[in-house]
Amino acid sequence: MNRSRSTLVVGQNGAGKSTMLDALSFALFGKAHRNINKNQLVNSINGKGMVVEVEFSVGPSDYKIVRGVKPTKFEIWKDNFLINQDSHNKEYQRILEQNILKLNHKSFHQIVVLGSSSFIPFMQLAAQHRRDVIEDLLDINVFSKMNGILKERVSILKEKDRASRSEIELIEEKIKNQKKYVDKLKQLGQEQKEDRRKEITLLNEQIDALMLEKSNVDESSLDEYKNQIANLNKKVREVEKFDHQFKVKQKELNKDILFYKDNTTCPTCDQNISDELKDDKTQKASTKWDELEEGRHVASANLNTLNGQLDQVELVIVDLQKKINEEYQTNVKIQQAQGRISQLLEELSRFETETGSVEESTEQLNDYMSEHSRLKDERMTLVDDSAYNAVITELLKDTGIKTKIIKQYLPVINNLVNKYLQVLDFYVSFHLDDTFKESIRSRYRDVFSYDSFSEGEKQRIDLALLFTWRMIAKMKNSVATNLLILDETFDSSLDADGVDNLTKILETLDEETRVFVISHKGELLEGKFDDKIEFVKSKNFSKIA
């Protein structure tokens, strides 16, 4: 393992110098240093089995990261023991970045690596991305995470608040309707009792009136009258029988009278009938007929008398039957009224002793009131939580506590940048404001921006910021790294003085810092570094010479 403070990494273009950065970035963060996907890291000849192992120490513990593609592999070893892999890869990566490295991929490019390839200097980042870098350095991005968590909680509280208000509105509507229902039940109960009392009074009055209408007819007399009718009818039949007999005898007498008037000879014996005999027979027959006629007159008179008696008795019976029917109907009405009174009295008794419906409805109303009280208490808790979260939200906003911390460090950042710029022989006044917008003044107080300078001057600013970030990280102890990689930095826009000044800065770094300088101009940097690694390419494979 290379323990030199500074190492020069050299080799021809394409020999694999910068690939070392891709391997390191992939092992630590699961993504290449350059803008390529993971599958492009796999050697096209082998097509599989790409594995990177990185070993490092953090404090007293030794770590080894093993990561591969085709097949996929990701292992974190601590002191020769594999850290539990039960968690999801994202969670496993979070443990590596937050708990071990204390460094994410973005900060890796700003603190550990400065290169000409696939590197976006701090000054070329958008304002928000500049802020992200500084928040990572100052270890205050936790406030952003807290703010994110808080936003989720606020969103949940808002949803709970909406649900709570809906529940309260619903229970209030239930209470309103239940109160109306209970009042209606009570009112109906009173109205029903009063209605029944009134009906009982009316029914008693009806019974009194019906009792006055009753004639108390003796129904037994009806049988007597019916017996009279039967006897009269019997007599009528007897009289009619006598009258019929009289008619029959009169008819016979009429035949005899006519016989003696019309005949002078006996048809049986042919003897002559004397006039004296004819007169005698005729006279006797006439007398007898008259007697019979008189009897018929008497019978007719008797029959008329009997029929008159029958008519009278039948009228009495009809009147009596009418009264009996009226009496029956009156009794039925009285019985019906008495039955209804009994029913009403039972209902009144039940109303007086049984209040179940009202009590149950009132109990339901009380339950609704209790639920309303509980929901109001919960809502007050939600309101209190929301008010508390509102205060915390204000603190966690970019304009809150984070900005306050950043403002405290901005003078330190600006002083360090200007210090390193002077070491790099670039005498300007560099200033970042709290919106992370730069203003750069020359010695003549002319105001410039980063883009106003040449590439060599820009690189000096980038180097000054790199060393500033490393110093800030060391001050905060937020990033546990002693690694510094300069990828073709010496090969780009630095002039001879810039190279010398940069070398001086590297020499001022503490003993624990390990610097790797990647360059394809090794002959110009010979003797300036403690060690050298040379990459060569053989049969399409890169290796260390």
LINHU-V402126 format. One record per residue. SS is DSSP state (A for helix, B for strand, O for the rest). PSI is psi in degrees with one decimal (* if undefined). Layout:
# LINHU-V402126
((SS | PSI) (SS | PSI))
This chain:
# LINHU-V402126
((O | 134.0) (O | 121.1) (O | 8.6) (O | 146.0) (O | -37.9) (B | 135.6) (B | 131.1) (B | 125.3) (B | 117.9) (B | 170.6) (B | 162.4) (O | 164.1) (O | 131.0) (O | -0.6) (O | -17.2) (O | 16.2) (O | -53.5) (O | -20.7) (A | -27.9) (A | -38.8) (A | -40.6) (A | -42.8) (A | -44.6) (A | -45.9) (A | -40.9) (A | -43.5) (A | -41.6) (A | -36.8) (A | -2.6) (O | 13.5) (O | 150.0) (O | 161.1) (O | -42.7) (O | 169.4) (O | 69.4) (O | 157.3) (O | 170.4) (A | -37.1) (A | -26.1) (A | -13.4) (A | -20.6) (O | 130.4) (O | 129.5) (O | -21.8) (O | -48.3) (O | -43.1) (O | 0.3) (O | 177.9) (O | 31.4) (B | 121.5) (B | 136.1) (B | 133.8) (B | 132.5) (B | 129.6) (B | 139.9) (B | 170.7) (B | 143.8) (B | 107.8) (O | -132.4) (O | -5.6) (B | 142.6) (B | 137.2) (B | 151.2) (B | 127.2) (B | 127.0) (B | 121.6) (B | 137.9) (B | 166.8) (B | 137.5) (O | 71.6) (O | 160.1) (O | 136.2) (B | 138.0) (B | 112.2) (B | 141.7) (B | 118.7) (B | 136.1) (B | 118.0) (O | 45.9) (O | 14.8) (B | 133.0) (B | 125.3) (O | 139.1) (O | 127.2) (O | 14.2) (O | -27.8) (O | 162.0) (O | 154.1) (A | -37.8) (A | -42.2) (A | -37.9) (A | -41.1) (A | -37.5) (A | -39.4) (A | -43.5) (A | -47.0) (A | -45.1) (A | -36.9) (A | -26.3) (A | -63.8) (A | -34.7) (O | 44.1) (O | 130.9) (O | 176.2) (A | -38.1) (A | -45.8) (A | -30.9) (A | -40.9) (A | -20.6) (A | -25.5) (A | -38.4) (A | -38.9) (B | 133.2) (B | 117.1) (B | 165.2) (O | -9.1) (O | 126.2) (O | 30.4) (O | 129.6) (O | 106.7) (O | 155.7) (A | -42.9) (A | -14.0) (A | 0.8) (O | 153.0) (O | 161.5) (A | -43.3) (A | -38.8) (A | -33.9) (A | -44.8) (A | -41.6) (A | -42.7) (A | -47.5) (A | -38.0) (A | -40.6) (A | -43.9) (A | -43.0) (O | 1.4) (O | 39.0) (O | 5.0) (A | -16.2) (A | -31.7) (A | -35.2) (A | -42.0) (A | -42.7) (A | -39.7) (A | -38.9) (A | -44.9) (A | -41.4) (A | -38.1) (A | -42.5) (A | -43.4) (A | -40.7) (A | -41.4) (A | -42.8) (A | -42.1) (A | -39.3) (A | -43.2) (A | -42.7) (A | -38.0) (A | -44.3) (A | -44.6) (A | -40.5) (A | -44.8) (A | -39.3) (A | -42.7) (A | -41.1) (A | -45.1) (A | -41.2) (A | -46.4) (A | -33.5) (A | -38.0) (A | -40.1) (A | -43.4) (A | -44.9) (A | -48.9) (A | -38.8) (A | -38.2) (A | -45.4) (A | -40.7) (A | -44.6) (A | -45.5) (A | -39.4) (A | -41.7) (A | -44.8) (A | -44.7) (A | -44.7) (A | -38.7) (A | -47.2) (A | -44.3) (A | -42.2) (A | -43.3) (A | -43.7) (A | -41.9) (A | -41.1) (A | -37.4) (A | -43.4) (A | -42.9) (A | -39.1) (A | -44.1) (A | -46.4) (A | -41.7) (A | -40.3) (A | -40.3) (A | -40.2) (A | -42.5) (A | -43.9) (A | -44.5) (A | -40.7) (A | -36.5) (A | -36.0) (A | -31.0) (A | -20.5) (O | 134.1) (O | -4.9) (O | 51.0) (O | 137.2) (O | 105.8) (O | -19.5) (A | -28.3) (A | -23.1) (A | -37.9) (A | -38.3) (A | -44.2) (A | -36.4) (A | -36.9) (A | -39.7) (A | -44.1) (A | -43.8) (A | -45.6) (A | -44.6) (A | -42.9) (A | -36.5) (A | -45.5) (A | -41.6) (A | -42.9) (A | -37.3) (A | -44.0) (A | -44.0) (A | -32.6) (A | -46.3) (A | -43.7) (A | -41.3) (A | -42.1) (A | -41.0) (A | -43.0) (A | -43.6) (A | -45.5) (A | -39.2) (A | -38.7) (A | -41.6) (A | -42.0) (A | -39.5) (A | -38.9) (A | -44.7) (A | -47.1) (A | -46.6) (A | -37.3) (A | -47.6) (A | -28.6) (A | -36.0) (A | -17.6) (O | 141.8) (O | -9.2) (B | 143.0) (O | 123.5) (O | -15.5) (O | -50.5) (O | -2.5) (O | 14.2) (O | 151.2) (B | 144.2) (O | 120.4) (O | 159.2) (A | -34.3) (A | -43.0) (A | -42.6) (A | -45.1) (A | -40.9) (A | -46.6) (A | -41.3) (A | -40.9) (A | -42.8) (A | -42.2) (A | -41.4) (A | -43.5) (A | -44.7) (A | -38.7) (A | -41.6) (A | -39.5) (A | -43.0) (A | -39.0) (A | -38.9) (A | -40.3) (A | -37.6) (A | -39.0) (A | -41.4) (A | -44.0) (A | -40.5) (A | -41.1) (A | -42.5) (A | -41.3) (A | -42.4) (A | -41.5) (A | -45.3) (A | -44.0) (A | -37.8) (A | -42.8) (A | -41.4) (A | -45.9) (A | -43.8) (A | -47.0) (A | -41.5) (A | -37.7) (A | -41.5) (A | -42.9) (A | -44.4) (A | -46.4) (A | -43.4) (A | -41.6) (A | -39.3) (A | -46.3) (A | -40.6) (A | -44.2) (A | -44.3) (A | -41.9) (A | -41.6) (A | -46.5) (A | -39.8) (A | -44.2) (A | -40.3) (A | -45.9) (A | -40.7) (A | -44.8) (A | -41.9) (A | -45.0) (A | -42.9) (A | -39.2) (A | -41.2) (A | -37.9) (A | -42.4) (A | -43.0) (A | -44.8) (A | -38.9) (A | -38.2) (A | -43.0) (A | -42.6) (A | -41.6) (A | -40.5) (A | -41.4) (A | -35.9) (A | -34.3) (A | -24.3) (O | 116.3) (O | 29.8) (A | -49.2) (A | -46.1) (A | -43.3) (A | -43.8) (A | -44.0) (A | -38.6) (A | -39.1) (A | -41.5) (A | -40.7) (A | -43.5) (A | -38.1) (A | -43.2) (A | -40.2) (A | -41.2) (A | -43.9) (A | -39.5) (A | -43.3) (A | -43.3) (A | -45.0) (A | -37.1) (A | -40.9) (A | -45.4) (A | -41.9) (A | -39.0) (A | -38.6) (A | -43.4) (A | -41.1) (A | -43.7) (A | -44.6) (A | -41.2) (A | -41.5) (A | -42.9) (A | -45.6) (A | -32.3) (A | -41.0) (A | -45.9) (A | -39.3) (A | -42.2) (A | -39.2) (A | -36.1) (A | -6.3) (O | 160.3) (O | -30.4) (O | 0.7) (O | -127.7) (A | -34.4) (A | -45.0) (A | -37.5) (A | -44.0) (A | -45.0) (A | -42.2) (A | -33.3) (A | -33.3) (A | -18.1) (A | -43.8) (A | -39.1) (A | -44.7) (A | -48.4) (A | -40.7) (A | -43.2) (A | -44.2) (A | -46.8) (A | -34.8) (A | -48.0) (A | -32.1) (A | -39.7) (A | -40.3) (A | -35.8) (O | 10.0) (O | 37.6) (O | 100.1) (O | 84.3) (O | 166.7) (B | 109.9) (B | 135.8) (B | 126.1) (B | 129.9) (O | -176.9) (O | -3.7) (O | 3.4) (O | 24.5) (O | 132.9) (B | 151.6) (B | 128.9) (B | 121.1) (B | 139.1) (O | 177.5) (O | -17.9) (O | 13.4) (O | 18.1) (O | 140.2) (B | 129.3) (B | 166.1) (O | 170.6) (A | -43.1) (A | -9.4) (A | -16.0) (O | 166.4) (O | 170.9) (A | -38.4) (A | -40.4) (A | -40.3) (A | -40.6) (A | -34.9) (A | -42.4) (A | -43.5) (A | -43.2) (A | -41.6) (A | -41.9) (A | -39.8) (A | -50.5) (A | -31.0) (A | -47.0) (A | -39.9) (A | -38.8) (A | -42.5) (A | -42.8) (A | -39.5) (A | -40.6) (A | -41.3) (A | -16.5) (O | 31.7) (O | -19.0) (O | 115.9) (O | 78.1) (O | 138.8) (O | 16.6) (B | 134.7) (B | 125.0) (B | 124.3) (B | 108.0) (B | 102.1) (O | 25.3) (O | -41.2) (O | -13.1) (O | -7.3) (O | -116.7) (O | 4.5) (O | 134.3) (O | -177.1) (A | -41.2) (A | -39.9) (A | -38.6) (A | -45.0) (A | -43.5) (A | -38.6) (A | -41.2) (A | -37.7) (A | -41.3) (A | -41.8) (A | -34.5) (A | -21.4) (A | -8.5) (O | 152.7) (O | 166.7) (O | -26.3) (O | -16.9) (O | 134.1) (B | 118.2) (B | 129.0) (B | 123.0) (B | 113.9) (B | 127.0) (O | 147.1) (O | 12.3) (O | 52.4) (A | -31.8) (A | -28.1) (A | -18.1) (A | 6.2) (O | 135.4) (O | -7.6) (O | -7.1) (O | 157.2) (O | -31.1) (B | 169.2) (B | 139.7) (B | 130.5) (B | 127.1) (B | 134.8) (B | 160.0) (B | 125.2) (B | 120.6) (O | 46.7) (O | 13.5) (B | 138.8) (B | 142.8) (B | 164.9) (B | 129.7) (O | *))
